[in-house]
């Protein structure tokens, strides 16, 4: 799963990152926020997906931070999740769950403060390419704030990288660069010398724990993420799983939850689903 320290790079201790083990879980009620962004191109999907996230947040007493506007229009929308997470940390939340617009909570019984590994600063699931920030848990710490700043600043040269040159998109490029994933080193090669400092604060888990892609999803997984699925297929898959998630949360679409796109609307291409 591309874990551990990298040979041929400065050690974590020599990286310039603070590798002091963070304190354990705070011994008090935690403030948790769920952050998600959605631009107007995915408005129809977002209406339903946001209802799914809202129901989950309300169940556990989490704050919900939704945005349908770009925070920084100079970059593609996905980059703005870095700024949205930073804003939630600035509000004083202890733990932030950041979810992409096309991710659905499928098992609402899961509490993220129990899922998080408090020996680290961030928790991500790994897919076949390495860490995936589509569903992302971060604790409020100086290390995390430095990470978000580094992702934004160090990632700037990769904003305009031609798609054919990279298997990664948007802010994932910056994440793989700082982490120096095996796929990044093999395909791109640009080195971040302090990568072991980033790795020291990062916990990677199997994607079914946090961020199940469509081809790996099984009933009982926490989140289904429809990353990489496009058009009619995405619309139909979203509809099917949204209805299942609503049932698991005890919601009735059309009454206390938004109705998803109909099958006919999906098939005629009228629904914009990525």
C-alpha positions as CSV (number, residue, x, y, z in Angstrom):
1,X,0.0,0.0,0.0
2,X,3.0,2.3,-0.4
3,X,3.6,2.8,3.3
4,X,6.6,3.7,5.4
5,X,9.7,5.8,4.9
6,X,11.4,6.2,1.5
7,X,15.0,5.2,1.0
8,X,17.1,7.8,-0.7
9,X,15.3,10.7,0.8
10,X,16.1,12.7,4.0
11,X,14.7,10.9,7.1
12,X,11.5,12.2,8.6
13,X,13.5,13.7,11.5
14,X,15.7,15.6,9.0
15,X,12.8,16.6,6.7
16,X,12.0,19.9,8.4
17,X,8.5,18.6,9.3
18,X,7.6,18.2,13.0
19,X,7.5,14.5,13.5
20,X,6.8,14.6,17.3
21,X,4.0,12.1,17.9
22,X,0.7,14.1,18.2
23,X,-1.3,13.9,21.4
24,X,-4.0,11.2,21.6
25,X,-7.7,11.8,21.3
26,X,-8.8,14.8,23.4
27,X,-10.5,13.9,26.6
28,X,-13.6,16.0,26.0
29,X,-16.5,16.1,23.5
30,X,-15.1,16.7,20.1
31,X,-16.1,19.2,17.5
32,X,-16.4,17.5,14.1
33,X,-17.2,19.1,10.7
34,X,-18.1,17.5,7.4
35,X,-16.9,19.6,4.5
36,X,-18.0,19.3,0.9
37,X,-17.8,21.5,-2.2
38,X,-20.0,21.5,-5.3
39,X,-19.9,23.7,-8.3
40,X,-22.8,24.5,-10.5
41,X,-21.8,21.9,-13.1
42,X,-22.9,19.2,-10.6
43,X,-25.9,21.0,-9.1
44,X,-28.4,18.1,-9.6
45,X,-26.1,15.5,-8.1
46,X,-25.2,17.8,-5.3
47,X,-28.7,18.4,-4.2
48,X,-29.1,14.7,-3.4
49,X,-25.6,14.1,-2.2
50,X,-25.8,17.0,0.2
51,X,-29.0,15.6,1.7
52,X,-27.1,12.3,2.3
53,X,-24.3,14.1,4.0
54,X,-26.7,16.3,6.0
55,X,-28.5,13.3,7.4
56,X,-25.2,11.7,8.4
57,X,-24.0,14.9,10.1
58,X,-27.2,15.4,12.0
59,X,-27.2,11.9,13.2
60,X,-23.9,12.3,15.0
61,X,-24.1,16.0,15.8
62,X,-21.4,17.1,13.3
63,X,-21.4,20.5,11.7
64,X,-21.9,20.6,8.0
65,X,-20.0,23.0,5.8
66,X,-21.4,23.1,2.2
67,X,-20.2,25.3,-0.6
68,X,-21.7,25.7,-4.1
69,X,-19.3,28.4,-5.1
70,X,-15.6,28.3,-6.0
71,X,-13.4,29.7,-3.2
72,X,-10.6,30.5,-5.6
73,X,-11.7,30.6,-9.3
74,X,-8.0,30.7,-10.5
75,X,-7.8,26.9,-10.2
76,X,-10.2,24.1,-11.0
77,X,-12.9,23.6,-8.3
78,X,-11.4,20.6,-6.7
79,X,-8.4,22.6,-5.5
80,X,-10.7,24.7,-3.3
81,X,-11.3,21.8,-0.9
82,X,-7.9,22.7,0.5
83,X,-9.2,26.1,1.4
84,X,-12.5,24.8,2.7
85,X,-10.8,22.4,5.0
86,X,-8.5,25.2,6.3
87,X,-11.5,27.4,6.9
88,X,-13.1,24.6,9.0
89,X,-9.9,24.2,11.0
90,X,-9.9,28.0,11.6
91,X,-13.3,27.6,13.1
92,X,-11.8,25.4,15.8
93,X,-13.1,22.0,14.7
94,X,-11.0,19.1,16.2
95,X,-11.6,16.8,13.2
96,X,-12.6,17.5,9.7
97,X,-14.1,14.9,7.3
98,X,-13.8,16.2,3.7
99,X,-15.9,14.4,1.1
100,X,-16.1,14.9,-2.7
101,X,-19.5,15.8,-4.1
102,X,-19.9,12.3,-5.7
103,X,-19.2,10.4,-2.4
104,X,-22.1,9.0,-0.4
105,X,-22.3,7.8,3.2
106,X,-23.5,4.2,2.9
107,X,-23.2,3.1,6.6
108,X,-24.3,6.1,8.7
109,X,-23.6,4.2,12.0
110,X,-19.8,4.9,11.6
111,X,-18.5,7.7,13.7
112,X,-15.4,9.3,12.2
113,X,-13.8,10.1,15.6
114,X,-13.7,6.4,16.3
115,X,-12.4,5.7,12.8
116,X,-9.6,8.2,13.0
117,X,-6.1,7.0,14.1
118,X,-5.1,9.6,16.7
119,X,-1.4,8.8,16.4
120,X,-1.4,10.6,13.1
121,X,-2.5,14.0,11.6
122,X,-4.4,12.7,8.5
123,X,-6.1,9.5,7.5
124,X,-6.6,8.6,3.8
125,X,-7.6,5.5,1.9
126,X,-5.3,4.1,-0.7
127,X,-6.5,2.9,-4.1
128,X,-4.3,1.3,-6.8
129,X,-2.4,4.5,-7.3
130,X,-1.8,5.4,-3.6
131,X,-3.5,8.0,-1.4
132,X,-6.9,9.4,-2.5
133,X,-8.2,12.6,-1.0
134,X,-11.8,12.1,-2.2
135,X,-12.7,11.2,1.3
136,X,-10.2,12.6,3.8
137,X,-10.0,12.9,7.6
138,X,-7.7,15.5,9.2
139,X,-7.1,16.6,12.8
140,X,-6.7,20.2,13.8
141,X,-2.9,20.6,14.3
142,X,-0.1,22.8,13.2
143,X,1.2,19.9,11.1
144,X,-2.1,19.7,9.2
145,X,-2.2,23.4,8.6
146,X,1.3,23.2,7.2
147,X,0.2,20.3,5.0
148,X,-2.7,22.3,3.5
149,X,-0.5,25.3,2.9
150,X,2.2,23.0,1.2
151,X,-0.4,21.3,-0.9
152,X,-1.6,24.7,-2.2
153,X,1.8,26.3,-2.7
154,X,3.9,23.3,-3.7
155,X,1.1,22.1,-6.0
156,X,0.9,25.4,-8.0
157,X,3.3,24.2,-10.7
158,X,1.0,21.1,-11.3
159,X,-2.2,23.0,-11.8
160,X,-1.7,23.3,-15.5
161,X,0.0,20.0,-16.0
162,X,-1.4,18.4,-19.3
163,X,-3.8,15.6,-18.4
164,X,-2.1,13.1,-20.7
165,X,1.1,13.5,-18.7
166,X,-0.4,12.6,-15.4
167,X,-2.7,9.9,-14.1
168,X,-3.6,12.3,-11.2
169,X,-6.1,15.2,-11.4
170,X,-6.4,18.5,-9.5
171,X,-5.2,18.5,-5.9
172,X,-4.4,14.8,-6.0
173,X,-1.3,15.8,-8.0
174,X,-0.1,17.9,-5.0
175,X,-0.9,15.1,-2.6
176,X,1.0,12.5,-4.5
177,X,3.9,14.9,-5.0
178,X,4.3,15.6,-1.3
179,X,3.8,12.0,-0.4
180,X,6.0,10.8,-3.2
181,X,3.7,7.8,-4.0
182,X,5.1,4.9,-6.0
183,X,2.9,5.8,-8.9
184,X,4.1,9.5,-8.8
185,X,7.7,8.5,-8.7
186,X,7.2,6.0,-11.6
187,X,5.1,8.2,-13.8
188,X,6.1,11.8,-13.1
189,X,9.4,11.7,-11.2
190,X,9.4,15.2,-9.7
191,X,11.0,14.8,-6.2
192,X,9.8,16.4,-2.9
193,X,12.8,15.9,-0.7
194,X,10.8,16.3,2.6
195,X,8.4,13.4,1.7
196,X,9.3,11.3,4.7
197,X,8.0,14.1,7.0
198,X,4.7,14.0,5.2
199,X,4.6,10.2,5.4
200,X,5.3,10.3,9.1
201,X,2.1,12.2,9.8
202,X,-0.1,10.1,7.4
203,X,-2.1,7.0,8.1
204,X,-3.2,5.1,5.0
205,X,-6.0,2.5,5.2
206,X,-7.7,0.1,2.8
207,X,-10.2,2.0,0.6
208,X,-13.1,-0.1,2.0
209,X,-12.5,1.5,5.4
210,X,-13.0,5.1,4.2
211,X,-13.4,5.6,0.5
212,X,-14.7,2.6,-1.5
213,X,-14.5,3.2,-5.3
214,X,-17.4,1.7,-7.3
215,X,-15.5,-1.4,-8.4
216,X,-14.5,-2.3,-4.8
217,X,-17.7,-1.3,-2.9
218,X,-19.4,-3.9,-0.8
219,X,-22.5,-3.5,1.5
220,X,-21.3,-2.4,4.9
221,X,-18.5,-0.1,3.6
222,X,-18.6,3.4,5.1
223,X,-18.5,5.5,2.0
224,X,-19.0,4.8,-1.7
225,X,-17.1,7.2,-4.0
226,X,-18.0,7.3,-7.7
227,X,-14.7,8.8,-8.7
228,X,-13.7,8.1,-12.3
229,X,-17.3,7.0,-13.3
230,X,-18.9,9.3,-15.9
231,X,-22.1,10.1,-17.7
232,X,-25.1,7.8,-17.8
233,X,-23.3,5.0,-15.8
234,X,-22.5,7.5,-13.0
235,X,-26.1,8.8,-13.0
236,X,-27.6,5.3,-12.7
237,X,-25.1,4.1,-10.1
238,X,-25.6,7.3,-8.0
239,X,-29.4,6.9,-8.1
240,X,-29.2,3.2,-7.0
241,X,-26.9,3.8,-4.1
242,X,-28.4,7.1,-3.0
243,X,-31.8,5.3,-2.6
244,X,-30.0,2.5,-0.6
245,X,-28.2,5.1,1.6
246,X,-31.5,6.9,2.2
247,X,-33.1,3.7,3.4
248,X,-30.2,3.0,5.7
249,X,-30.6,6.4,7.2
250,X,-34.4,6.0,7.6
251,X,-35.2,8.7,5.0
252,X,-37.8,8.7,2.3
253,X,-36.8,10.5,-0.9
254,X,-39.5,12.9,-2.0
255,X,-40.6,13.5,1.6
256,X,-37.6,14.1,4.0
257,X,-34.9,13.7,1.3
258,X,-34.3,15.0,-2.2
259,X,-35.4,12.7,-5.1
260,X,-32.5,11.6,-7.3
261,X,-32.6,11.8,-11.1
262,X,-35.1,9.4,-12.6
263,X,-33.8,6.5,-14.8
264,X,-35.2,8.2,-17.9
265,X,-33.4,11.4,-17.0
266,X,-30.2,9.5,-16.6
267,X,-30.6,7.7,-19.9
268,X,-31.5,10.9,-21.9
269,X,-28.4,12.6,-20.6
270,X,-30.4,15.4,-19.1
271,X,-28.8,15.0,-15.7
272,X,-25.3,16.4,-15.2
273,X,-23.4,13.8,-13.2
274,X,-19.7,14.4,-14.0
